[in-house]
Amino acid sequence: MSRPPPDAAPEPFAVPGLLSGGWRDATFEPFREGVEICHLLRGEPALALLRYAPGAGVPAHAHPGLETILVLEGAQTDERGRREAGALVVNTPGSSHSVWSDEGCVVLIQWTKPVAFLDV
């Protein structure tokens, strides 16, 4: 999978076969304990792939902007329920949640503004 270098102006690009595992060719880097990220587009808006190891999660955070998530593999859970592969999750501005995956998952995530982690 090719993506633009971080310092280049964003150019249109495609991720062939995303729903059939095209994300497996992506280069991931550490994001949080047990969660890796592949930045597809940095800035605002941002676009990335997140890969959760079994049992990993992201602590409570608020969404100052829109966040959309497409579950590509496995299942992701938050306080509102479990979302399996194929589910589209829309977190509206002003919403908050924490996220975890019991068995691990891969998601495509887009956000218009960075999240704000909440003190727990």
N, CA, C and O atoms as a Tinker XYZ file with bonds, in Angstrom:
   480  protein
     1  N      0.860000   -1.165000    0.000000    73     2
     2  CA     0.000000    0.000000    0.000000    64     1     3
     3  C      0.903000    1.223000    0.000000    63     2     4     5
     4  O      1.810000    1.331000    0.825000    81     3
     5  N      0.658000    2.138000   -0.918000    73     3     6
     6  CA     1.460000    3.348000   -0.906000    64     5     7
     7  C      0.619000    4.490000   -0.371000    63     6     8     9
     8  O     -0.593000    4.546000   -0.580000    81     7
     9  N      1.278000    5.386000    0.314000    73     7    10
    10  CA     0.604000    6.574000    0.832000    64     9    11
    11  C      1.589000    7.723000    0.735000    63    10    12    13
    12  O      2.796000    7.495000    0.663000    81    11
    13  N      1.098000    8.952000    0.732000    73    11    14
    14  CA     2.002000   10.087000    0.566000    64    13    15
    15  C      2.919000   10.248000    1.767000    63    14    16    17
    16  O      2.535000    9.918000    2.889000    81    15
    17  N      4.144000   10.759000    1.538000    73    15    18
    18  CA     5.023000   11.036000    2.670000    64    17    19
    19  C      4.406000   12.101000    3.573000    63    18    20    21
    20  O      3.624000   12.927000    3.102000    81    19
    21  N      4.750000   12.094000    4.890000    73    19    22
    22  CA     4.118000   13.018000    5.839000    64    21    23
    23  C      4.264000   14.493000    5.496000    63    22    24    25
    24  O      3.399000   15.289000    5.862000    81    23
    25  N      5.340000   14.885000    4.800000    73    23    26
    26  CA     5.556000   16.307000    4.526000    64    25    27
    27  C      5.036000   16.727000    3.147000    63    26    28    29
    28  O      5.172000   17.891000    2.770000    81    27
    29  N      4.454000   15.815000    2.404000    73    27    30
    30  CA     3.953000   16.149000    1.074000    64    29    31
    31  C      2.501000   16.618000    1.146000    63    30    32    33
    32  O      1.753000   16.245000    2.049000    81    31
    33  N      2.125000   17.439000    0.178000    73    31    34
    34  CA     0.718000   17.850000    0.072000    64    33    35
    35  C     -0.105000   16.605000   -0.215000    63    34    36    37
    36  O      0.316000   15.748000   -0.992000    81    35
    37  N     -1.267000   16.501000    0.402000    73    35    38
    38  CA    -2.087000   15.307000    0.166000    64    37    39
    39  C     -2.452000   15.148000   -1.302000    63    38    40    41
    40  O     -2.918000   16.087000   -1.948000    81    39
    41  N     -2.239000   13.974000   -1.802000    73    39    42
    42  CA    -2.605000   13.625000   -3.172000    64    41    43
    43  C     -3.685000   12.554000   -3.096000    63    42    44    45
    44  O     -3.713000   11.774000   -2.143000    81    43
    45  N     -4.562000   12.504000   -4.069000    73    43    46
    46  CA    -5.540000   11.412000   -4.093000    64    45    47
    47  C     -4.812000   10.070000   -4.127000    63    46    48    49
    48  O     -3.757000    9.947000   -4.750000    81    47
    49  N     -5.368000    9.085000   -3.468000    73    47    50
    50  CA    -4.792000    7.743000   -3.478000    64    49    51
    51  C     -5.890000    6.728000   -3.265000    63    50    52    53
    52  O     -7.001000    7.081000   -2.870000    81    51
    53  N     -5.588000    5.478000   -3.523000    73    51    54
    54  CA    -6.550000    4.392000   -3.387000    64    53    55
    55  C     -5.931000    3.274000   -2.559000    63    54    56    57
    56  O     -4.714000    3.093000   -2.546000    81    55
    57  N     -6.780000    2.532000   -1.875000    73    55    58
    58  CA    -6.366000    1.334000   -1.142000    64    57    59
    59  C     -7.146000    0.170000   -1.759000    63    58    60    61
    60  O     -8.276000   -0.106000   -1.355000    81    59
    61  N     -6.548000   -0.507000   -2.730000    73    59    62
    62  CA    -7.261000   -1.594000   -3.406000    64    61    63
    63  C     -7.629000   -2.724000   -2.448000    63    62    64    65
    64  O     -6.851000   -3.083000   -1.563000    81    63
    65  N     -8.803000   -3.268000   -2.634000    73    63    66
    66  CA    -9.215000   -4.446000   -1.884000    64    65    67
    67  C     -9.310000   -4.259000   -0.386000    63    66    68    69
    68  O     -9.118000   -5.215000    0.365000    81    67
    69  N     -9.596000   -3.068000    0.062000    73    67    70
    70  CA    -9.617000   -2.786000    1.500000    64    69    71
    71  C    -10.514000   -3.767000    2.259000    63    70    72    73
    72  O    -10.113000   -4.296000    3.296000    81    71
    73  N    -11.720000   -4.013000    1.750000    73    71    74
    74  CA   -12.660000   -4.881000    2.445000    64    73    75
    75  C    -12.258000   -6.350000    2.403000    63    74    76    77
    76  O    -12.718000   -7.144000    3.223000    81    75
    77  N    -11.411000   -6.711000    1.460000    73    75    78
    78  CA   -10.974000   -8.100000    1.360000    64    77    79
    79  C     -9.566000   -8.302000    1.910000    63    78    80    81
    80  O     -8.905000   -9.283000    1.571000    81    79
    81  N     -9.101000   -7.379000    2.758000    73    79    82
    82  CA    -7.804000   -7.554000    3.417000    64    81    83
    83  C     -6.671000   -6.747000    2.832000    63    82    84    85
    84  O     -5.515000   -6.983000    3.183000    81    83
    85  N     -6.958000   -5.791000    1.944000    73    83    86
    86  CA    -5.909000   -4.954000    1.367000    64    85    87
    87  C     -5.111000   -4.186000    2.409000    63    86    88    89
    88  O     -3.994000   -3.750000    2.133000    81    87
    89  N     -5.667000   -4.017000    3.592000    73    87    90
    90  CA    -4.981000   -3.320000    4.683000    64    89    91
    91  C     -3.795000   -4.137000    5.210000    63    90    92    93
    92  O     -2.928000   -3.578000    5.882000    81    91
    93  N     -3.735000   -5.431000    4.927000    73    91    94
    94  CA    -2.653000   -6.277000    5.458000    64    93    95
    95  C     -1.278000   -5.847000    4.946000    63    94    96    97
    96  O     -0.266000   -6.171000    5.569000    81    95
    97  N     -1.222000   -5.130000    3.831000    73    95    98
    98  CA     0.044000   -4.646000    3.284000    64    97    99
    99  C      0.476000   -3.318000    3.898000    63    98   100   101
   100  O      1.543000   -2.805000    3.564000    81    99
   101  N     -0.328000   -2.763000    4.779000    73    99   102
   102  CA    -0.036000   -1.453000    5.379000    64   101   103
   103  C      1.098000   -1.564000    6.397000    63   102   104   105
   104  O      1.319000   -2.619000    6.990000    81   103
   105  N      1.800000   -0.465000    6.584000    73   103   106
   106  CA     2.849000   -0.385000    7.599000    64   105   107
   107  C      2.261000    0.288000    8.831000    63   106   108   109
   108  O      1.848000    1.446000    8.783000    81   107
   109  N      2.229000   -0.448000    9.929000    73   107   110
   110  CA     1.675000    0.050000   11.181000    64   109   111
   111  C      2.803000    0.458000   12.123000    63   110   112   113
   112  O      3.918000   -0.054000   12.030000    81   111
   113  N      2.501000    1.384000   13.029000    73   111   114
   114  CA     3.444000    1.820000   14.062000    64   113   115
   115  C      2.688000    1.876000   15.392000    63   114   116   117
   116  O      1.459000    1.928000   15.398000    81   115
   117  N      3.403000    1.865000   16.511000    73   115   118
   118  CA     2.729000    1.908000   17.814000    64   117   119
   119  C      1.882000    3.177000   17.965000    63   118   120   121
   120  O      2.275000    4.262000   17.536000    81   119
   121  N      0.709000    3.008000   18.586000    73   119   122
   122  CA    -0.194000    4.128000   18.863000    64   121   123
   123  C     -0.461000    4.213000   20.362000    63   122   124   125
   124  O     -0.176000    5.232000   20.991000    81   123
   125  N     -1.003000    3.152000   20.926000    73   123   126
   126  CA    -1.231000    2.998000   22.366000    64   125   127
   127  C     -0.893000    1.552000   22.678000    63   126   128   129
   128  O     -0.723000    0.748000   21.761000    81   127
   129  N     -0.793000    1.209000   23.941000    73   127   130
   130  CA    -0.455000   -0.167000   24.277000    64   129   131
   131  C     -1.460000   -1.130000   23.641000    63   130   132   133
   132  O     -2.658000   -1.066000   23.921000    81   131
   133  N     -0.960000   -2.020000   22.785000    73   131   134
   134  CA    -1.806000   -3.007000   22.129000    64   133   135
   135  C     -2.545000   -2.510000   20.902000    63   134   136   137
   136  O     -3.292000   -3.271000   20.287000    81   135
   137  N     -2.355000   -1.244000   20.529000    73   135   138
   138  CA    -3.035000   -0.678000   19.361000    64   137   139
   139  C     -1.978000   -0.055000   18.450000    63   138   140   141
   140  O     -1.135000    0.724000   18.894000    81   139
   141  N     -2.044000   -0.413000   17.171000    73   139   142
   142  CA    -1.122000    0.133000   16.184000    64   141   143
   143  C     -1.903000    0.984000   15.187000    63   142   144   145
   144  O     -3.105000    0.799000   14.999000    81   143
   145  N     -1.194000    1.924000   14.547000    73   143   146
   146  CA    -1.833000    2.843000   13.609000    64   145   147
   147  C     -1.063000    2.883000   12.299000    63   146   148   149
   148  O      0.165000    2.791000   12.280000    81   147
   149  N     -1.798000    3.021000   11.214000    73   147   150
   150  CA    -1.236000    3.308000    9.902000    64   149   151
   151  C     -1.895000    4.599000    9.447000    63   150   152   153
   152  O     -3.077000    4.606000    9.102000    81   151
   153  N     -1.143000    5.689000    9.443000    73   151   154
   154  CA    -1.681000    6.984000    9.018000    64   153   155
   155  C     -1.837000    6.984000    7.499000    63   154   156   157
   156  O     -0.864000    6.792000    6.770000    81   155
   157  N     -3.042000    7.197000    7.034000    73   155   158
   158  CA    -3.299000    7.321000    5.605000    64   157   159
   159  C     -3.333000    8.783000    5.185000    63   158   160   161
   160  O     -2.906000    9.132000    4.085000    81   159
   161  N     -3.846000    9.638000    6.073000    73   159   162
   162  CA    -3.916000   11.070000    5.816000    64   161   163
   163  C     -3.812000   11.785000    7.157000    63   162   164   165
   164  O     -4.636000   11.569000    8.046000    81   163
   165  N     -2.811000   12.628000    7.301000    73   163   166
   166  CA    -2.610000   13.373000    8.552000    64   165   167
   167  C     -3.222000   14.755000    8.432000    63   166   168   169
   168  O     -3.374000   15.285000    7.331000    81   167
   169  N     -3.571000   15.333000    9.564000    73   167   170
   170  CA    -4.127000   16.686000    9.578000    64   169   171
   171  C     -5.590000   16.650000    9.943000    63   170   172   173
   172  O     -6.050000   15.765000   10.665000    81   171
   173  N     -6.307000   17.616000    9.439000    73   171   174
   174  CA    -7.750000   17.711000    9.686000    64   173   175
   175  C     -8.455000   17.883000    8.364000    63   174   176   177
   176  O     -8.346000   18.950000    7.761000    81   175
   177  N     -9.167000   16.894000    7.885000    73   175   178
   178  CA    -9.458000   15.629000    8.553000    64   177   179
   179  C     -8.276000   14.670000    8.469000    63   178   180   181
   180  O     -7.347000   14.867000    7.686000    81   179
   181  N     -8.334000   13.636000    9.290000    73   179   182
   182  CA    -7.322000   12.596000    9.311000    64   181   183
   183  C     -7.979000   11.260000    8.988000    63   182   184   185
   184  O     -9.173000   11.063000    9.216000    81   183
   185  N     -7.182000   10.355000    8.457000    73   183   186
   186  CA    -7.669000    9.037000    8.074000    64   185   187
   187  C     -6.589000    8.028000    8.425000    63   186   188   189
   188  O     -5.412000    8.252000    8.144000    81   187
   189  N     -6.986000    6.910000    9.042000    73   187   190
   190  CA    -5.995000    5.929000    9.468000    64   189   191
   191  C     -6.621000    4.541000    9.580000    63   190   192   193
   192  O     -7.842000    4.383000    9.597000    81   191
   193  N     -5.764000    3.569000    9.652000    73   191   194
   194  CA    -6.150000    2.219000   10.023000    64   193   195
   195  C     -5.660000    1.999000   11.444000    63   194   196   197
   196  O     -4.533000    2.369000   11.773000    81   195
   197  N     -6.485000    1.406000   12.285000    73   195   198
   198  CA    -6.078000    1.018000   13.629000    64   197   199
   199  C     -6.184000   -0.492000   13.732000    63   198   200   201
   200  O     -7.174000   -1.087000   13.305000    81   199
   201  N     -5.144000   -1.116000   14.311000    73   199   202
   202  CA    -5.144000   -2.557000   14.528000    64   201   203
   203  C     -5.025000   -2.811000   16.024000    63   202   204   205
   204  O     -4.012000   -2.478000   16.639000    81   203
   205  N     -6.071000   -3.404000   16.608000    73   203   206
   206  CA    -6.129000   -3.704000   18.040000    64   205   207
   207  C     -5.708000   -5.151000   18.279000    63   206   208   209
   208  O     -6.216000   -6.057000   17.618000    81   207
   209  N     -4.801000   -5.375000   19.201000    73   207   210
   210  CA    -4.478000   -6.729000   19.649000    64   209   211
   211  C     -5.631000   -7.212000   20.523000    63   210   212   213
   212  O     -6.366000   -6.388000   21.067000    81   211
   213  N     -5.809000   -8.517000   20.674000    73   211   214
   214  CA    -6.856000   -9.006000   21.568000    64   213   215
   215  C     -6.724000   -8.402000   22.968000    63   214   216   217
   216  O     -5.647000   -8.418000   23.564000    81   215
   217  N     -7.837000   -7.869000   23.483000    73   215   218
   218  CA    -7.861000   -7.275000   24.820000    64   217   219
   219  C     -7.424000   -5.830000   24.889000    63   218   220   221
   220  O     -7.510000   -5.220000   25.955000    81   219
   221  N     -6.954000   -5.255000   23.783000    73   219   222
   222  CA    -6.465000   -3.867000   23.786000    64   221   223
   223  C     -7.624000   -2.882000   23.702000    63   222   224   225
   224  O     -8.731000   -3.229000   23.290000    81   223
   225  N     -7.340000   -1.644000   24.104000    73   223   226
   226  CA    -8.365000   -0.616000   24.049000    64   225   227
   227  C     -7.787000    0.776000   24.048000    63   226   228   229
   228  O     -6.581000    0.972000   24.197000    81   227
   229  N     -8.668000    1.736000   23.876000    73   227   230
   230  CA    -8.327000    3.160000   23.922000    64   229   231
   231  C     -9.183000    3.770000   25.022000    63   230   232   233
   232  O    -10.401000    3.588000   25.023000    81   231
   233  N     -8.563000    4.501000   25.969000    73   231   234
   234  CA    -9.326000    5.044000   27.102000    64   233   235
   235  C    -10.344000    6.104000   26.691000    63   234   236   237
   236  O    -10.383000    6.546000   25.543000    81   235
   237  N    -11.156000    6.491000   27.651000    73   235   238
   238  CA   -12.234000    7.456000   27.423000    64   237   239
   239  C    -11.707000    8.726000   26.753000    63   238   240   241
   240  O    -10.688000    9.291000   27.151000    81   239
   241  N    -12.433000    9.147000   25.732000    73   239   242
   242  CA   -12.066000   10.357000   25.005000    64   241   243
   243  C    -13.328000   11.005000   24.434000    63   242   244   245
   244  O    -14.345000   10.349000   24.208000    81   243
   245  N    -13.226000   12.300000   24.213000    73   243   246
   246  CA   -14.332000   13.086000   23.669000    64   245   247
   247  C    -14.037000   13.428000   22.217000    63   246   248   249
   248  O    -12.883000   13.514000   21.797000    81   247
   249  N    -15.115000   13.621000   21.464000    73   247   250
   250  CA   -15.004000   13.944000   20.048000    64   249   251
   251  C    -15.443000   15.383000   19.799000    63   250   252   253
   252  O    -16.643000   15.658000   19.763000    81   251
   253  N    -14.490000   16.317000   19.624000    73   251   254
   254  CA   -14.872000   17.689000   19.294000    64   253   255
   255  C    -15.356000   17.814000   17.851000    63   254   256   257
   256  O    -16.014000   18.790000   17.490000    81   255
   257  N    -15.024000   16.815000   17.027000    73   255   258
   258  CA   -15.470000   16.778000   15.641000    64   257   259
   259  C    -16.042000   15.412000   15.328000    63   258   260   261
   260  O    -16.113000   14.544000   16.198000    81   259
   261  N    -16.443000   15.225000   14.102000    73   259   262
   262  CA   -17.024000   13.966000   13.653000    64   261   263
   263  C    -15.952000   12.884000   13.550000    63   262   264   265
   264  O    -14.842000   13.140000   13.082000    81   263
   265  N    -16.293000   11.678000   13.991000    73   263   266
   266  CA   -15.428000   10.514000   13.821000    64   265   267
   267  C    -16.271000    9.399000   13.208000    63   266   268   269
   268  O    -17.366000    9.103000   13.687000    81   267
   269  N    -15.757000    8.787000   12.153000    73   267   270
   270  CA   -16.439000    7.643000   11.562000    64   269   271
   271  C    -15.481000    6.459000   11.552000    63   270   272   273
   272  O    -14.285000    6.607000   11.297000    81   271
   273  N    -16.032000    5.282000   11.836000    73   271   274
   274  CA   -15.240000    4.062000   11.934000    64   273   275
   275  C    -15.933000    2.978000   11.114000    63   274   276   277
   276  O    -17.142000    2.778000   11.230000    81   275
   277  N    -15.161000    2.282000   10.288000    73   275   278
   278  CA   -15.634000    1.109000    9.578000    64   277   279
   279  C    -14.839000   -0.084000   10.099000    63   278   280   281
   280  O    -13.619000   -0.132000    9.948000    81   279
   281  N    -15.525000   -1.038000   10.707000    73   279   282
   282  CA   -14.852000   -2.226000   11.243000    64   281   283
   283  C    -14.561000   -3.159000   10.063000    63   282   284   285
   284  O    -15.479000   -3.624000    9.387000    81   283
   285  N    -13.276000   -3.425000    9.826000    73   283   286
   286  CA   -12.854000   -4.247000    8.695000    64   285   287
   287  C    -12.707000   -5.721000    9.062000    63   286   288   289
   288  O    -12.986000   -6.598000    8.245000    81   287
   289  N    -12.272000   -5.988000   10.279000    73   287   290
   290  CA   -12.059000   -7.372000   10.724000    64   289   291
   291  C    -12.211000   -7.423000   12.232000    63   290   292   293
   292  O    -11.863000   -6.463000   12.921000    81   291
   293  N    -12.726000   -8.530000   12.758000    73   291   294
   294  CA   -12.897000   -8.677000   14.195000    64   293   295
   295  C    -14.096000   -7.886000   14.683000    63   294   296   297
   296  O    -15.076000   -7.696000   13.962000    81   295
   297  N    -13.997000   -7.427000   15.928000    73   295   298
   298  CA   -15.096000   -6.651000   16.514000    64   297   299
   299  C    -14.541000   -5.618000   17.481000    63   298   300   301
   300  O    -13.548000   -5.854000   18.170000    81   299
   301  N    -15.200000   -4.475000   17.516000    73   299   302
   302  CA   -14.841000   -3.366000   18.404000    64   301   303
   303  C    -16.049000   -3.077000   19.295000    63   302   304   305
   304  O    -17.195000   -3.124000   18.847000    81   303
   305  N    -15.769000   -2.776000   20.565000    73   303   306
   306  CA   -16.850000   -2.533000   21.523000    64   305   307
   307  C    -16.635000   -1.197000   22.211000    63   306   308   309
   308  O    -15.503000   -0.799000   22.485000    81   307
   309  N    -17.745000   -0.502000   22.488000    73   307   310
   310  CA   -17.717000    0.671000   23.349000    64   309   311
   311  C    -18.935000    0.589000   24.260000    63   310   312   313
   312  O    -19.624000   -0.431000   24.288000    81   311
   313  N    -19.201000    1.649000   24.997000    73   311   314
   314  CA   -20.298000    1.648000   25.964000    64   313   315
   315  C    -21.673000    1.465000   25.305000    63   314   316   317
   316  O    -22.645000    1.132000   25.982000    81   315
   317  N    -21.750000    1.681000   24.007000    73   315   318
   318  CA   -23.026000    1.547000   23.303000    64   317   319
   319  C    -23.203000    0.187000   22.624000    63   318   320   321
   320  O    -24.264000   -0.088000   22.062000    81   319
   321  N    -22.177000   -0.661000   22.671000    73   319   322
   322  CA   -22.339000   -1.997000   22.106000    64   321   323
   323  C    -21.145000   -2.495000   21.327000    63   322   324   325
   324  O    -20.131000   -1.814000   21.181000    81   323
   325  N    -21.301000   -3.702000   20.836000    73   323   326
   326  CA   -20.267000   -4.408000   20.074000    64   325   327
   327  C    -20.563000   -4.248000   18.586000    63   326   328   329
   328  O    -21.700000   -4.422000   18.149000    81   327
   329  N    -19.524000   -3.912000   17.811000    73   327   330
   330  CA   -19.667000   -3.722000   16.368000    64   329   331
   331  C    -18.735000   -4.694000   15.660000    63   330   332   333
   332  O    -17.522000   -4.656000   15.863000    81   331
   333  N    -19.299000   -5.559000   14.833000    73   331   334
   334  CA   -18.521000   -6.570000   14.126000    64   333   335
   335  C    -18.152000   -6.092000   12.723000    63   334   336   337
   336  O    -18.620000   -5.048000   12.271000    81   335
   337  N    -17.309000   -6.867000   12.041000    73   335   338
   338  CA   -16.842000   -6.518000   10.695000    64   337   339
   339  C    -18.017000   -6.112000    9.825000    63   338   340   341
   340  O    -19.051000   -6.780000    9.795000    81   339
   341  N    -17.841000   -5.003000    9.117000    73   339   342
   342  CA   -18.880000   -4.470000    8.248000    64   341   343
   343  C    -19.680000   -3.349000    8.876000    63   342   344   345
   344  O    -20.402000   -2.641000    8.174000    81   343
   345  N    -19.569000   -3.171000   10.186000    73   343   346
   346  CA   -20.332000   -2.121000   10.871000    64   345   347
   347  C    -19.696000   -0.752000   10.642000    63   346   348   349
   348  O    -18.474000   -0.607000   10.615000    81   347
   349  N    -20.555000    0.234000   10.481000    73   347   350
   350  CA   -20.130000    1.628000   10.404000    64   349   351
   351  C    -20.557000    2.305000   11.696000    63   350   352   353
   352  O    -21.727000    2.248000   12.074000    81   351
   353  N    -19.614000    2.946000   12.372000    73   351   354
   354  CA   -19.881000    3.638000   13.631000    64   353   355
   355  C    -19.686000    5.132000   13.389000    63   354   356   357
   356  O    -18.665000    5.545000   12.838000    81   355
   357  N    -20.656000    5.939000   13.795000    73   355   358
   358  CA   -20.578000    7.389000   13.638000    64   357   359
   359  C    -20.616000    8.006000   15.027000    63   358   360   361
   360  O    -21.628000    7.929000   15.723000    81   359
   361  N    -19.506000    8.620000   15.426000    73   359   362
   362  CA   -19.428000    9.328000   16.704000    64   361   363
   363  C    -19.528000   10.819000   16.407000    63   362   364   365
   364  O    -18.616000   11.419000   15.839000    81   363
   365  N    -20.639000   11.394000   16.798000    73   363   366
   366  CA   -20.943000   12.783000   16.473000    64   365   367
   367  C    -20.162000   13.752000   17.363000    63   366   368   369
   368  O    -19.732000   13.379000   18.454000    81   367
   369  N    -19.978000   14.987000   16.905000    73   367   370
   370  CA   -19.295000   15.985000   17.721000    64   369   371
   371  C    -19.984000   16.121000   19.086000    63   370   372   373
   372  O    -21.210000   16.197000   19.173000    81   371
   373  N    -19.175000   16.148000   20.137000    73   371   374
   374  CA   -19.687000   16.250000   21.495000    64   373   375
   375  C    -19.872000   14.912000   22.182000    63   374   376   377
   376  O    -20.107000   14.871000   23.390000    81   375
   377  N    -19.772000   13.811000   21.440000    73   375   378
   378  CA   -19.913000   12.488000   22.052000    64   377   379
   379  C    -18.600000   12.054000   22.689000    63   378   380   381
   380  O    -17.542000   12.618000   22.410000    81   379
   381  N    -18.684000   11.050000   23.543000    73   379   382
   382  CA   -17.479000   10.490000   24.169000    64   381   383
   383  C    -17.691000    9.000000   24.402000    63   382   384   385
   384  O    -18.823000    8.522000   24.479000    81   383
   385  N    -16.584000    8.279000   24.513000    73   383   386
   386  CA   -16.631000    6.838000   24.773000    64   385   387
   387  C    -15.218000    6.331000   25.007000    63   386   388   389
   388  O    -14.242000    7.057000   24.821000    81   387
   389  N    -15.124000    5.069000   25.419000    73   387   390
   390  CA   -13.865000    4.333000   25.402000    64   389   391
   391  C    -14.092000    3.159000   24.462000    63   390   392   393
   392  O    -15.238000    2.794000   24.200000    81   391
   393  N    -13.027000    2.565000   23.953000    73   391   394
   394  CA   -13.130000    1.523000   22.941000    64   393   395
   395  C    -12.208000    0.380000   23.318000    63   394   396   397
   396  O    -11.107000    0.601000   23.821000    81   395
   397  N    -12.664000   -0.858000   23.071000    73   395   398
   398  CA   -11.811000   -2.019000   23.296000    64   397   399
   399  C    -12.216000   -3.122000   22.329000    63   398   400   401
   400  O    -13.271000   -3.073000   21.697000    81   399
   401  N    -11.342000   -4.117000   22.235000    73   399   402
   402  CA   -11.623000   -5.268000   21.381000    64   401   403
   403  C    -11.190000   -6.527000   22.106000    63   402   404   405
   404  O    -10.001000   -6.730000   22.353000    81   403
   405  N    -12.148000   -7.369000   22.446000    73   403   406
   406  CA   -11.829000   -8.604000   23.163000    64   405   407
   407  C    -10.983000   -9.547000   22.315000    63   406   408   409
   408  O    -10.025000  -10.132000   22.820000    81   407
   409  N    -11.319000   -9.704000   21.036000    73   407   410
   410  CA   -10.604000  -10.658000   20.187000    64   409   411
   411  C     -9.637000  -10.008000   19.209000    63   410   412   413
   412  O     -8.963000  -10.705000   18.451000    81   411
   413  N     -9.561000   -8.679000   19.216000    73   411   414
   414  CA    -8.723000   -7.951000   18.265000    64   413   415
   415  C     -9.553000   -7.524000   17.073000    63   414   416   417
   416  O    -10.562000   -8.149000   16.749000    81   415
   417  N     -9.123000   -6.455000   16.423000    73   415   418
   418  CA    -9.850000   -5.971000   15.250000    64   417   419
   419  C     -8.983000   -5.016000   14.449000    63   418   420   421
   420  O     -7.934000   -4.561000   14.905000    81   419
   421  N     -9.448000   -4.729000   13.255000    73   419   422
   422  CA    -8.850000   -3.698000   12.397000    64   421   423
   423  C     -9.986000   -2.787000   11.961000    63   422   424   425
   424  O    -11.038000   -3.258000   11.529000    81   423
   425  N     -9.770000   -1.476000   12.075000    73   423   426
   426  CA   -10.787000   -0.513000   11.681000    64   425   427
   427  C    -10.174000    0.570000   10.800000    63   426   428   429
   428  O     -8.995000    0.901000   10.918000    81   427
   429  N    -11.004000    1.109000    9.918000    73   427   430
   430  CA   -10.681000    2.315000    9.175000    64   429   431
   431  C    -11.338000    3.446000    9.942000    63   430   432   433
   432  O    -12.541000    3.399000   10.200000    81   431
   433  N    -10.573000    4.459000   10.311000    73   431   434
   434  CA   -11.095000    5.544000   11.142000    64   433   435
   435  C    -10.787000    6.887000   10.490000    63   434   436   437
   436  O     -9.688000    7.115000    9.983000    81   435
   437  N    -11.781000    7.767000   10.515000    73   435   438
   438  CA   -11.630000    9.116000    9.986000    64   437   439
   439  C    -12.140000   10.071000   11.054000    63   438   440   441
   440  O    -13.195000    9.845000   11.647000    81   439
   441  N    -11.389000   11.134000   11.295000    73   439   442
   442  CA   -11.857000   12.133000   12.252000    64   441   443
   443  C    -11.559000   13.515000   11.703000    63   442   444   445
   444  O    -10.544000   13.739000   11.043000    81   443
   445  N    -12.486000   14.456000   11.998000    73   443   446
   446  CA   -12.332000   15.819000   11.486000    64   445   447
   447  C    -11.498000   16.682000   12.425000    63   446   448   449
   448  O    -10.906000   17.673000   11.998000    81   447
   449  N    -11.447000   16.306000   13.714000    73   447   450
   450  CA   -10.623000   17.003000   14.706000    64   449   451
   451  C    -10.060000   15.965000   15.661000    63   450   452   453
   452  O    -10.721000   14.962000   15.927000    81   451
   453  N     -8.854000   16.176000   16.186000    73   451   454
   454  CA    -8.278000   15.208000   17.119000    64   453   455
   455  C     -9.160000   15.021000   18.352000    63   454   456   457
   456  O     -9.811000   15.959000   18.812000    81   455
   457  N     -9.171000   13.796000   18.876000    73   455   458
   458  CA    -9.940000   13.518000   20.077000    64   457   459
   459  C     -9.246000   14.148000   21.283000    63   458   460   461
   460  O     -8.056000   14.459000   21.238000    81   459
   461  N    -10.009000   14.331000   22.358000    73   459   462
   462  CA    -9.475000   14.844000   23.628000    64   461   463
   463  C     -9.632000   13.730000   24.666000    63   462   464   465
   464  O    -10.749000   13.350000   25.018000    81   463
   465  N     -8.500000   13.212000   25.150000    73   463   466
   466  CA    -8.563000   12.143000   26.143000    64   465   467
   467  C     -9.043000   12.723000   27.477000    63   466   468   469
   468  O     -8.620000   13.803000   27.889000    81   467
   469  N     -9.924000   11.993000   28.133000    73   467   470
   470  CA   -10.528000   12.423000   29.385000    64   469   471
   471  C     -9.754000   11.858000   30.571000    63   470   472   473
   472  O     -9.301000   10.714000   30.530000    81   471
   473  N     -9.602000   12.650000   31.619000    73   471   474
   474  CA    -8.966000   12.164000   32.842000    64   473   475
   475  C     -9.908000   11.203000   33.523000    63   474   476   477
   476  O    -11.057000   11.541000   33.809000    81   475
   477  N     -9.435000   10.033000   33.777000    73   475   478
   478  CA   -10.293000    9.018000   34.421000    64   477   479
   479  C     -9.896000    8.848000   35.862000    63   478   480
   480  O    -10.493000    8.043000   36.577000    81   479
